[in-house]
């Protein structure tokens, strides 16, 4: 008979089990603008891995560049109109010989409504320019996070429309 003193110690226990790991974040990558697909990254193919911010798809941006140029021109014209109204209002206040009796007449004589309208036009033109620039940026579809591709739904030459699914993707940082 052999006798051994018991000793307290830690040891690893391995248990075989089966299950499914699901990504915490899974989403459909969609287009925000319409356009013809000009370039598709090799990292958007099913099973491929991509990094956050990486350009996965590029759409034809020529129409959007034209829109930016038109919006820049409109904004420049609106700024000229606004500056002209400011100058005319300044000139009207200096040339004022006889004061109008009513408040509305005073406002018109000092060109305050015209200045306000020109300022509103300038703000609207700048907003249209910002929207045109944003649409131009949206022709490059970027990865929102580090992840992998489940399925790819588009390819070069295809025309995509807003909200059309480009690919099904999932994040690789956390799984359940």
Secondary structure as GFF3:
##gff-version 3
##sequence-region A 1 176
A	DSSP	beta_strand	26	30	.	.	.	ID=ss1
A	DSSP	beta_strand	35	40	.	.	.	ID=ss2
A	DSSP	three_ten_helix	42	44	.	.	.	ID=ss3
A	DSSP	beta_strand	49	50	.	.	.	ID=ss4
A	DSSP	beta_strand	55	59	.	.	.	ID=ss5
A	DSSP	alpha_helix	62	94	.	.	.	ID=ss6
A	DSSP	alpha_helix	103	109	.	.	.	ID=ss7
A	DSSP	alpha_helix	112	137	.	.	.	ID=ss8
A	DSSP	beta_strand	140	142	.	.	.	ID=ss9
A	DSSP	beta_strand	147	152	.	.	.	ID=ss10
A	DSSP	beta_strand	159	160	.	.	.	ID=ss11
A	DSSP	beta_strand	165	171	.	.	.	ID=ss12
###
